[in-house]
Amino acid sequence: MKYISPTSLQLFERDRELFYLQYLAFNRPPRPKQTQPMSIGSAFDAQIKSYITINMGLEGPSLEELFETQVEPHNRDWARIHGEYAFKSYMKSGAVLRLMSELEAATVTPRMEFTAKGESTIMGVPISGKPDLYYINKSGMPVIFDWKVNGYCSKGNTSPRKGYRLCCDGWDSGKHSRSNGLGHADASILTLEEIEPSWSTQTTMYSWMLGNEDRQEFMASIDQLACKGGEYGDIRVASFRNPVSAEFQAKLVERLTTAWEAIKLGTVVSPAQAKVLDDTYKAYEGDSNDPNEQWFRDNF
């Protein structure tokens, strides 16, 4: 393993055996197919990035190139339709206009669709990731921007995370927009880690890759599309503009160091656990005579 990403770090902390299987095992499970909930986020991502590229006169891939890169073939017919619906809801909420005004006031050209892989090292730990959008705002503060599409394929109603700065309906041009009661400043008084630690982990690592290696406080911006269950359900857009504290960043360094040391020392799982996991999943090789192979074919 050459570097740690936000996703791999959080998997290490949640389930070491699964982390070992996915990143370190001799006989690794095949990569699961993209699910519909994953594909809707990817299709929406292609829509908004294409819109920004065109409207700001930036160089970058076309909508179709982005879509085909991010959405796997078996999901494309469905995701093309529903990704466009999610994007239109995002437009109706007024969030796109607010974002474009932020980008037009940026002091450097916004960057999208780039990978910072192994380009940054924090306390000897190589890190990697793919930030959605990066710019420096009119106050001179670096901003890491990300989109989250939550609950589009669920049966229930997904509520926005608490602590948003503004929440707007995506079906009535923001008519029912409301503040979170924290005032109308550009940023919330809450830190992002108080709202959602996983978002804070992701955006912090991205900020380090983009030059914030001194771990100064920075601005994390998240637009969350909170969807009412079912296809073509109502979508609310919650906007978060939150700093990430220096204290959280210091703790994240410790978390990364712990994970990297375990990877390098081979102590992610015990030797006995590693042997069991490798032997159990020989069936994943595809040409094994192990009896698990037939089980794998029958069940997957």
N, C-alpha and C positions, 0 to 999 in steps of 0.2 A: 504494500500500500504506500503510495507516494505522497499523499496529502490527505487532509481532513476537510470535508465540506460541512456546512451546517446540518444537512440531512444525516450524514454518517455520524457526526458527533451525537446527535440526539438519539439515534438508534443505539449507539454504544451505551448511552446512559439508560436507555429503556429496556434493552434486551441484548445482553452480551452474546448469547448463543446465536441469535439471528444475525447479529453483526458479524460474528465469526463466519457464519455460513455465506453471507453475501459478499464479504470483502477479503477473507483470509483463507477459507477452506480450500483444500486440494480439489474437492468435488463440489463445486458451487451449484446451487439451484439455478435453473434458467431464469432469465429476467421475466417477470410476469407481464402479460399483455396490458396495455394501457386500458384503464376502465373508463366508462362514460363520465363519471365525475371528474376524472383527471383530464379527459379530452375537452370538456366544456371550458375548463380554465385555460387550456392551451389555445383553443380556438378564439376565446375572448382576447387572450394575450396578443395573438396575431392581429386581430382587428384594431385594438387600441394602438399598438406600436406602428402599424401601417398608417393609421390616421395621423399620428404625431409626425412621422417621417414626411408624409406628403404635405401637411399643412405648415410645417416649419422649414420646408425646402432642404431637408437633410438627405444625405446619401444613406442608402440602406436597402435591404431586401424588400421585394414586393410582398403584398398581402398573400399571394398564392405561395410564394417561396417560404414565408414564415409559417403559413398554415401547414404545408406539407412536411416541413422540417419538424414541427412540434406535435402534429396529430397523426397517429398511426393509421394505416390504410383501412383497417376494419371499422374505425370509428368515423371516418371522414364524412360520409353522407349525413349522418346524424349531427355531428359536431358542427358542420358548416352552417346548418340551419339554426341550431340553438346558440352557437357562439355569436351569430349575428343578432339574434334576439336579445341576448345578454348585453351586447354592445349598444344596441338601440335604447335599452332601458337605462344604461349608464349615461348615454347622451341626454335622455329626457330628464334625468335627475339634476342636470346642470353641472355635474362633476367634471365633465370634459372641459367645459368653458373655464371653470375654476383652475383646473390643472394647466390649461393652455396659457392662462394669464400668468401663472407662476413660472412656466417655462420661458415665456417671452420676456420676463423680467430677469431671467438668469444671467449671471455675469460670465459664464462660459457656455459653450455649445453643449446641450444635453447629450449624453451617451446612452445608447441602448444596444441590446443584443451583442454583448461582448463577454468573453469568459476570462476571468482572472484566475488561471489555474497554476498553482505552484509559484506564482509571481511574488507572493508575500510570505514572510516567515515571522511568526510571533513567538518570541522566547524559544526559538529553535524549532517551532512546529510549522511545517508548511501547510498552508490553507488554500482552499480553492472554492470557487463559486461562480455564479452567473447572475450578476445584478440585473434587475429589470430596467431600471432607469436611474441615472445619476446626473445631478447638476449642482451648481452653487447658487443659492438664492440671492435676492437683492441685498440681504444683510451680510453677505459674505460667508454664510454657513453652508458647508457641504450637506446635501440632502440625498438620502437613499430612498427611492420610491418603489413601492411594490403594490401589486394588486392581488386580492384574494377573492375567489368565487366559492362561496360556501353554501351547500344545501340544495343545489339546483336539482339533484336527482333524489333527494330524500323525500320521505312520506310526510314529514312534519314541517313546521315553520321554523326557519333558522333566524335567530335574533342576532342583531349586531353585537359585537363585544361592547361592554360598558366602557365609558371613557372617551367616546368619540367627540370630536369638536363640532361636527355637523352631520345630521342624518337626513337624507332626502329620499322621497319616493321616486322610483324609477318609472312611474307610469303617468305622472301628472306634472311634469316640468318643475319639480321641486315645490309645488304648491304647499305641501305639508312639511316642509323642512323645519327642523328644530335644532336648537343649540343644546349642548350637554350641560349648560349652566356654568361653564368655566370661563365665560367671557368671549370676546371676539378678537383676541390677540391671535397672531399667526400660529402660536403653539399652545398646547394644553399645559396646565400646571402638573399633570401626571407624567411620569416617565413611561416609556413604552413597556418596560418590564413589569410595571404594575398592571398593565392591561393584558398583555399576552407575552409570556417569557419566550416562547418559540419564535415569535416575530422579532423580538429583541435580539435573540441569538443570531438569527439569519442576517438582519440588517447590520449588526455590529461587525460581524465577520466581513461583510461586503465593504463596510467603511474602512476597515484595516487594509483590505486589498487595494483600495483606491487612495491610499496615502495617509490615513489617519493612524499611523503606527504608534504615535505618541499617546493614543487613546484619549483624545480630547472629546468632550461632549459634542454630539452632532445631532442633526435633525433626522428622524425617521418618519416618512410619510407613507401611510397605508390607506388605500381605498378598498374597503371591503364590500363586495356585493353579497348581501344577505338575502337568500332566496326563499320564497314560500314553496313548500314541497310540490313537486310535479312539474312536468314540462309546461312552459309558458306561464309559470306562476309569477306573482308579483315579486319585484326585486327592489329592495331598499339599498341605498348606497351610504355607508357610514365612512366618513373621512376622519382619519387620525393624523395629527401633526404633533409628534411627541419627541422630546429629547431622550437619549439613552445615557444614563448616568455613568460617570467614571467608575463608581463602585461596582456596577454591574459588569463593566468591561474588565475590571481587575479579577472578578470572580470567574469570568469566562476564560481568561488566560489560564487560571488554575484548572478549569475543567478540560481545556485542550491539552494541557501538559499531562494531566492524569491519563487521558486517553492515549496520547502519543507514546508515553512511556510503556503502557500496557501492550501496545501494538509492537513496539520495538523489542521489548523483553519477552514477547510471546506469552504474556500472562492474561490475555483477554478472557480465555477460558483455561481450565486446567488441562494438562496433557491427556488425562483420561477422558475428559469431556470432548476434547478435539478429536481423539480417536473414534469415539462413539459417533460424533457428528459426521466425520469423514466416511466412516464405514456405512452409516445409515443412508447417506445420500449418494452412494455410488450409482444408484439408478439414474441419477441426473446426467450421467455421462452420455447416455443414449445408446451405447453399444455394449453395455455391461451385461454379463450373464447372471448378475445378482438377481435373486427372486423379487427384490423390490422393484425391478424394472417393469414387470407385468402390472404390479400394483399401481405404479406411476402412470402407465398407459391407460389403465382402466379408470383412474380417478381424475386425470387431468387431460 
